[in-house]
Amino acid sequence: MASATLKKLHSHHRDLFEELNIIAGVRNTEDLAIAAKSPVKMVYLLFGNTLNIAEMIGLMRDSGKLPLVNIDLLSGFSRDACNIEYLERCGAAGIVSTHQELIRTARNRGMITILRTFALDSSAVDACLRATQNCQPDAVEILPAVAAPRVAARIRQIYPDLRIIAGGLVADLKEVESLMANGIDAVSVSNSSFWVA
């Protein structure tokens, strides 16, 4: 794909990303088929390998979804810039990762970048703030979701425009609504019964 075309496509992805509230976290092939037919517009691919990821990204694209790949969970992928380019060429809109260098590489290519962080304690939150400064992602995903509103307030003091995503241990749609009401921009969920919008 030509560079100008990719830039235009990435700009469109970013606009869509700003509007989305529910992200389907797909962990297996059965859920991949469900996600393809669901009303959600953004999908995290949380499994895959060098042999099947292109096909999975293609299925999501063909179904009108915005596919983001959690590169940390792919089998056979190293933390190498060429893997980011490969995912981009396959049609991935962006990546999710805990690794700052991968976030920086994808960001430099114009892809959507989500820094995944685990809010286990205050030192983990401090590390998240440092990582955000270093790699400047489009969003931070905070796990578990229950900790996200508390951590979000601290992050927003420094990065008021950063999108904040909550993920992990979401019990029901009422909790999704509560997270949104408490300043969370989007929620990633792997339970397909939550893939409603």
Protein Blocks (a to p, Z undefined) as FASTA:
>chain_A
ZZklmmmmmmmmmmmmmmpmbdcddfbfklmmmmmmmmbfbdcdfbdcfklmmmmmmmmm
mnopacdddfklpghiacdfklmmmmmmnopabdcdfbfklmmmmmmnopacddddddfb
fmlmmmmmmmmmmnopabdcdddfklmmmmmmmmmmmmmmbccddeehiablklmmmmmm
nopabdcdfbfklmmZZ
